[in-house]
Amino acid sequence: MSNAQVSTPAAPANPTRNDRFFTPAVVTLIMISFALGMSEFIIVGILPDIATGLNIPLTTAGGLVSLFAFVYAPATPIGAALASRFERFHVIAALMAVFLVGNILCAIAPNYAVLMVARVIIALISGTTVATSMTFVDDVASPQNRTKFVAWVFSGFSVAAVFGVPVGTAVANALGWRWAFYVIVAMTVVLIAAMFRVLPKNHYGPRSRFLAQFFIFTEPRIWAGIISVVCGAAATYVFYTYLSPILQDEIGMPASMVSIALSAYGLMCLASNLYSGKLGDRGRGTKPLIGVLPIYLVQAVLLALLPFAVMNPIAGCALLLVLGFFMYLQNTPSQVLYMDVAAETHPGSLNLASSFNSMAFNIGIAVGSAVGGLVTDTVGMHWLGPFGAIFALLAAGSVLWLKIDDRRRSGGR
């Protein structure tokens, strides 16, 4: 399939695409992902401060994390389908304005109820904002940089986890947890100003009725991609949700070293996102995700070995770092599948298709975290790895079906 098939048919009034990758428009879209990621992940770093500041139990404050994922997953495809009916720049500008309001509410929330409403507001628009960012790809990046753009937009979340969240946590420790959100508010104001200056405007994608867009779910290849991402994310989040306790209780790492270990893990996640872009360059359509099949199998083996590796601190830390590198390898290949298959079969669903990776990954987060909690409560944290391996094998099975289907479509070649 050629790149022309995944391009939106209408040309922007002021295209900014050139052969240089890190143009102001591309950097702005990456930074939007960074701001979204910082707002999503910052809660984990400041949970104790929020609990103390609002005089609520820590477990109640922790509910903000799961609430965010549960709202994010269904809101993303619905929001993306609605957004496709309007001019793209106006959509992302409106979404960022709502994002700004949500973070202002977080900063000034007088009680837990208001903070919860603010987090729901941010979760409702975050996935749609990422999906809309993806639709700028053909206008801000050259054809050879197409998958690199997708990888870097996803990497904005990893960069937020590695650098943004520690900075926000440090600000919270020094000035109070509300100031972490004021930092995000200030960043958002700057980004909105940059958007008006550098992003293409007056662009409408393929028009389609709202409900008609959802006919893309009748395409089995889309479902194979979604299932693989859900299971791949769940495979990681079964243990990643409990990474800090694993480091301290299973490996025996001193508490003072955990933050350093988490930063090292975050760097591996960033490398995972960037290498995902290279995997996404290996063909069009289903080909890149089919290429991830052996990666899922190796991930399953490594997860199955985790209970034995943690018996040795060096081996345990090394294996966890390797698993961090596996965390996001599926991102760009799956995004290529969604966009290319949509362009081939349901062009009016391109905006909706661009939301599938964010949707599927957050479902995987919710499933993996829930299973991880159940495993920890019943058979113990020591068995998190093997249960994660089951999810990795399910992801591999989904991609194996995709490979068989692809061979059938090509006449057995």
C-alpha positions in Angstrom: 0.0 0.0 0.0 1.4 3.4 -0.9 1.7 6.4 1.4 -0.9 8.2 -0.8 -3.5 5.8 0.5 -3.1 7.0 4.0 -3.0 10.7 3.2 -6.1 12.8 3.9 -7.5 13.9 0.6 -7.8 17.6 1.3 -4.6 19.6 1.3 -4.1 22.1 4.1 -4.2 25.8 3.2 -0.8 26.4 4.7 1.2 23.2 4.6 4.3 23.1 6.8 5.8 19.8 5.7 9.4 19.7 4.6 12.2 17.2 4.8 13.5 18.5 8.1 11.8 16.5 10.9 11.9 18.6 14.0 10.0 21.6 12.6 8.1 24.0 14.9 4.8 22.2 14.1 6.2 18.7 14.9 7.8 19.9 18.1 4.6 21.5 19.2 2.6 18.3 18.6 5.2 16.3 20.5 5.1 18.8 23.4 1.3 18.5 23.4 1.7 14.7 24.1 4.3 15.6 26.7 1.8 17.9 28.5 -0.9 15.3 28.3 1.4 12.6 29.6 2.6 14.8 32.5 -1.0 15.6 33.5 -1.9 11.9 33.4 1.1 10.5 35.2 1.8 13.3 37.7 -1.0 11.9 40.0 1.1 8.8 40.8 4.0 11.0 42.1 1.9 13.3 44.3 -0.7 10.9 45.6 0.4 11.1 49.3 0.5 14.9 49.1 -3.1 15.0 47.6 -4.3 12.6 50.3 -2.8 14.7 53.1 -3.9 18.0 51.5 -7.5 17.0 51.0 -7.6 14.9 54.2 -8.6 11.6 52.4 -7.3 8.1 52.6 -4.4 7.2 50.3 -6.5 4.5 48.7 -9.3 7.0 47.9 -6.7 9.3 46.2 -5.4 6.2 44.3 -8.8 5.9 42.7 -8.0 8.9 40.6 -5.5 6.7 38.6 -8.0 3.9 37.7 -10.8 6.4 37.1 -8.7 8.2 34.5 -8.0 5.0 32.6 -11.6 3.9 32.7 -12.9 7.2 31.4 -10.1 7.6 28.8 -10.7 4.3 27.0 -14.3 4.7 25.9 -14.1 8.5 25.5 -11.3 8.3 23.0 -13.0 6.6 20.0 -16.3 8.5 20.6 -14.4 11.8 20.8 -12.3 11.1 17.7 -15.4 10.2 15.7 -17.1 13.4 16.7 -14.0 15.5 16.0 -13.7 14.2 12.5 -16.8 16.3 11.5 -15.0 19.6 12.2 -12.0 21.5 11.0 -9.0 19.8 12.5 -7.1 22.9 13.9 -10.3 24.2 15.6 -10.8 20.7 17.2 -7.3 20.5 18.7 -7.5 24.1 19.9 -10.8 23.5 21.6 -9.5 20.3 23.2 -6.4 22.1 24.5 -8.7 24.8 26.0 -10.7 22.1 27.8 -7.4 20.5 28.9 -6.3 23.9 30.3 -9.6 24.3 32.2 -9.3 20.8 33.6 -5.8 21.4 35.0 -6.8 24.8 36.5 -9.6 22.9 38.3 -7.1 20.4 39.5 -4.9 23.2 40.9 -7.7 24.9 42.8 -9.9 21.9 43.7 -11.2 22.5 47.3 -12.1 18.9 47.8 -11.8 15.4 46.4 -15.1 15.6 44.5 -14.0 18.7 42.4 -10.6 17.1 41.8 -12.3 13.9 40.6 -14.5 16.0 38.2 -11.4 17.7 36.9 -9.6 14.4 36.2 -12.7 13.1 34.4 -12.6 16.3 32.2 -9.0 15.7 31.3 -9.5 12.0 30.7 -12.4 12.7 28.4 -10.3 14.8 25.9 -6.8 13.4 26.3 -7.2 10.4 23.9 -9.0 12.5 21.3 -6.3 15.1 21.5 -3.6 12.5 20.7 -5.7 11.1 17.9 -6.2 14.5 16.4 -2.5 15.2 16.6 -1.9 12.0 14.6 -4.0 13.3 11.7 -1.5 16.1 11.1 1.2 13.6 10.0 0.9 14.0 6.3 1.0 17.8 6.6 3.9 18.3 9.0 6.2 15.4 8.2 7.6 14.1 4.9 6.7 10.6 3.7 9.9 9.1 4.9 9.4 10.6 8.4 5.8 9.5 8.7 6.3 6.6 11.2 9.0 8.6 12.9 6.4 11.3 13.7 4.0 8.7 15.1 6.7 7.3 17.3 7.7 10.7 18.6 4.1 11.7 19.4 3.8 8.5 21.5 7.2 9.2 23.0 5.9 12.5 24.4 4.2 10.4 27.1 7.5 8.5 27.8 9.5 11.7 28.1 6.8 13.0 30.5 7.2 9.9 32.6 11.0 10.1 32.6 11.5 13.9 33.0 8.2 15.7 33.5 6.8 13.7 36.4 10.0 13.9 38.5 10.1 17.7 37.9 6.5 18.0 38.8 6.9 15.9 41.9 9.9 18.0 42.9 7.8 21.2 42.5 5.0 19.6 44.5 7.5 18.7 47.3 8.9 22.2 47.4 5.8 24.3 46.9 2.8 22.0 47.4 0.9 19.6 45.1 -1.2 22.2 43.5 1.8 23.9 42.0 2.5 20.8 40.0 -0.7 21.5 38.1 0.1 25.2 37.8 3.3 24.2 36.0 1.1 22.2 33.5 -1.3 25.1 33.2 1.6 27.5 32.3 3.0 24.9 29.8 -0.5 24.6 28.2 -0.9 28.3 27.7 2.5 28.4 25.9 1.5 25.4 23.7 -1.9 27.0 22.7 0.0 30.1 21.6 2.5 28.0 19.6 -0.4 26.0 18.0 -2.0 29.2 16.6 1.3 30.2 15.1 2.7 27.0 13.5 0.0 24.4 12.9 -1.8 24.0 9.5 -5.3 25.4 9.4 -8.4 25.1 7.2 -8.2 21.4 6.8 -11.2 19.0 6.7 -10.6 15.2 6.5 -12.9 12.8 4.7 -16.5 13.4 5.8 -18.6 10.6 7.2 -21.7 10.3 9.3 -21.0 9.7 13.0 -22.4 6.2 13.2 -21.1 5.2 9.8 -17.5 5.7 11.0 -18.0 2.8 13.4 -18.4 0.3 10.6 -14.6 0.1 10.6 -15.2 -2.3 13.6 -16.5 -4.8 11.0 -12.9 -5.1 9.7 -11.3 -8.2 11.4 -7.7 -6.8 11.0 -8.7 -3.8 13.1 -9.9 -6.1 15.9 -6.6 -8.2 15.6 -4.6 -5.0 16.1 -6.8 -3.8 19.0 -6.6 -7.2 20.8 -2.9 -7.4 20.4 -2.4 -4.0 21.9 -4.8 -4.7 24.8 -3.0 -7.9 25.7 0.4 -6.5 25.1 -0.3 -3.6 27.4 -1.9 -5.9 30.0 1.2 -8.1 29.9 3.3 -5.2 31.0 0.9 -3.6 33.5 0.4 -6.8 35.4 3.8 -6.2 36.9 4.5 -2.5 36.1 1.7 -1.4 38.4 3.6 -3.0 41.2 7.1 -2.1 40.0 8.1 -0.2 43.2 7.1 -3.0 45.5 8.8 -5.5 43.3 12.0 -3.5 43.5 11.8 -3.2 47.3 10.2 -6.4 48.4 11.2 -9.0 45.8 14.6 -7.7 44.8 15.5 -6.0 48.1 16.5 -2.6 46.7 16.8 0.2 49.3 14.0 2.7 49.1 16.6 5.5 48.4 17.5 3.7 45.1 14.0 3.1 43.8 13.6 6.5 42.2 16.8 6.0 40.3 15.7 2.6 39.2 12.3 4.0 38.0 14.1 6.7 36.0 16.3 4.0 34.4 13.1 2.1 33.6 11.6 5.2 32.1 14.6 5.7 29.8 14.1 2.2 28.5 10.4 3.0 27.9 11.5 6.1 25.9 13.9 3.9 23.9 11.0 1.5 23.3 8.8 4.2 21.8 11.6 5.4 19.5 12.6 1.9 18.3 8.9 1.3 17.7 9.1 3.9 15.0 11.8 1.8 13.2 9.5 -1.3 13.5 6.7 0.8 12.0 8.9 1.5 8.9 9.0 -2.1 8.0 6.2 -2.1 5.4 2.7 -0.9 5.2 -0.7 -2.1 6.4 -0.4 -5.2 8.6 3.2 -6.0 7.9 4.8 -4.0 10.7 2.6 -5.5 13.4 3.1 -9.0 12.0 6.8 -8.3 12.5 6.1 -7.9 16.3 5.1 -11.6 16.6 8.6 -12.8 17.7 8.8 -9.9 20.1 5.6 -10.9 21.9 7.0 -14.5 22.2 10.3 -13.3 23.7 8.4 -11.1 26.0 6.3 -14.0 27.2 9.5 -16.0 28.0 11.1 -13.2 29.9 8.0 -12.6 31.9 7.8 -16.3 32.8 11.4 -16.0 34.0 10.8 -13.0 36.2 10.1 -14.9 39.5 13.5 -16.6 39.2 15.4 -13.5 38.0 14.3 -11.4 41.0 16.1 -13.9 43.3 19.3 -12.2 42.2 19.3 -8.3 42.4 21.5 -7.8 39.4 19.6 -10.3 37.2 16.2 -9.0 38.4 17.0 -5.4 37.6 18.5 -6.3 34.3 15.4 -8.3 33.3 13.1 -5.5 34.4 15.0 -3.0 32.2 14.7 -5.3 29.2 11.0 -5.7 29.9 10.8 -1.9 29.9 12.2 -1.8 26.4 9.5 -4.2 25.3 6.7 -2.0 26.7 5.9 0.2 23.7 7.3 -1.7 20.8 3.8 -2.4 19.4 2.7 1.3 19.3 3.8 2.5 15.9 3.2 -0.8 14.1 -0.3 -1.0 15.4 -0.9 2.7 14.5 0.3 2.0 10.9 -2.2 -0.9 10.7 -5.2 1.1 11.9 -4.5 4.1 9.6 -3.6 2.0 6.5 -6.5 -0.4 6.9 -8.9 2.5 7.5 -7.6 4.3 4.4 -8.1 1.1 2.4 -11.6 0.1 3.6 -13.2 3.0 5.5 -11.6 6.4 4.5 -14.2 8.3 6.5 -13.1 6.6 9.7 -9.5 7.8 9.6 -9.9 10.1 12.6 -11.6 7.3 14.6 -8.9 4.8 13.6 -6.2 7.2 14.8 -7.6 6.8 18.3 -7.5 3.0 18.5 -4.0 2.6 19.9 -4.6 5.0 22.8 -8.0 3.3 23.5 -6.6 -0.2 23.4 -3.5 0.6 25.5 -5.6 2.2 28.2 -8.0 -0.9 28.3 -4.8 -3.0 28.6 -3.7 -0.8 31.5 -7.0 -1.3 33.3 -7.1 -5.0 32.7 -3.4 -5.6 33.6 -3.6 -3.5 36.8 -6.8 -5.3 37.9 -5.3 -8.8 37.2 -2.1 -7.7 38.9 -4.0 -6.7 42.0 -5.9 -10.0 42.0 -2.8 -12.0 41.6 -1.0 -10.1 44.4 -3.9 -10.6 46.8 -4.4 -14.3 46.0 -1.2 -16.1 45.1 1.4 -13.3 45.7 3.4 -10.7 43.9 6.0 -13.4 43.0 3.6 -14.7 40.3 3.0 -11.5 38.5 5.5 -12.3 35.7 3.9 -15.6 34.6 0.4 -14.1 34.5 1.9 -11.3 32.3 3.3 -14.0 30.1 -0.2 -15.3 29.4 -1.2 -11.9 28.1 1.9 -11.7 25.9 1.0 -15.1 24.4 -2.6 -13.9 23.8 -1.1 -10.9 21.9 1.1 -13.2 19.9 -1.9 -15.4 19.0 -3.8 -12.3 17.7 -0.8 -11.3 15.5 -0.4 -14.9 14.3 -4.0 -14.8 13.1 -3.2 -11.6 11.4 -0.3 -13.2 9.6 -2.4 -16.1 8.5 -5.1 -13.7 7.2 -2.6 -11.6 5.4 -1.2 -14.7 3.6 -4.8 -15.7 2.7 -5.5 -12.2 1.3 -2.3 -12.3 -0.8 -3.2 -15.7 -2.3 -0.8 -17.8 -0.2 2.3 -15.9 -1.3 
